[in-house]
Amino acid sequence: MNVEELEKRLAQLADTAVAELGETTEREEAIQVKNRYLGRTGSVQQLMPVMREISNEEKPRAGRAINQRKNQIEEAFEDKLDELAQLELKRRMREESVDITLPGRRPDVGLGHPLRQVERELISIFDELGFEVAEGPEIETDYYNFEALNFPPDHPARDMQDTFVLTDDRLLRTHTSPVQVRTMKAYDLPIRIISPGRVYRCDSDLTHSPVFHQVEGLLVDVGVSMADLKGILTAFAQRCFGEGTQIRFRPSFFPFTEPSAEVDVECIFCDGEGCRVCSDTGWLEVLGAGMVDPNVFKACGIDADTYTGFAFGLGVERIAMLKQGISDIRRFFENDQRFLEQF
Ligand code: FA5
């Protein structure tokens, strides 16, 4: 074989090696092709004995041809490995990528209890009307819950509020009115407070719960009249139930207020027309109120000739039931998540 023939042979080998490498789709396959041509027993190596047939002058030219073709195959092999690595990378990116168009999973977020929501709203309404929050204990003495509020011992009015008695002198407070007494005894006049909190009565049906919440209101100053009570409660009703809501006072009795009234708001379900919720009266009862009885002032050391005041007490559950259209008070205390999540 002369040098021209060797060059031709090498060119053919290199062309087929490059073509075969071009066909490969796996790294292992490409390595096998390369070894078949450039390995120790590969096609190029098998041409080596031919060198003996080539004249000494032509040997350098033959050597250059061998190296050139070896490099050509080597380069095609390296290019192929790069190409396969790029394809592999693209495949993995496709498989492992995150689909950002998938809808996310919502975490369970805790919400305020419907009663707490209404209580907060009531506090913020009275805050706007200038009332500060005062608090008192849930375990009370007979003195603060009854005696100082003008309930004489053994007076039948005590039966109005069925009491959970703890010891001779301790009981679970039946209303938030004891905070009136505590505040009047502890603070200077004038006083303008509300007192939200939990109260207890031995009482249970669709509209009565043994544990419920009240918000007490108390305003004491010189020259406070029933007209101020009506003005504050009207402003409250319109903020709580909507612009233009009317209220009415019905005569009532509480030992600690004189005169006393029960206050109704115009039915928010029928705008006063009469419906099932208001038993066709057009009105809904929401709270008790009245002018502070002089005997209560006396118990608190306040001069009833100089000062007058009004007080009111509303049931938070009752207001929440009206605002949220709930017909059974027990729903608030069952902790049924399906119910609570609606608010
Ligand atoms: C009182 O408790 C008086 N302390 C309110 C008061 C304060 C009058 C200041 C005058 C001056 P009464 O027992 O009516 O009043 O209760 C007030 C409100 O609490 C009621 O209108 C009602 O909305 C709510 N309520 C009473 N009992 C229950 C109960 N068992 N479950 C849920 N709400 C109740």
Residues whose N, C-alpha, C, O or C-beta is under 5 A from the ligand:
A	BS01	FA5	T174 H175 S177 R201 D203 T207 H208 S209 F212 F254 T257 V286 L287 G288 A289 G290 A311 F312 G313 L314 G315 E317 R318
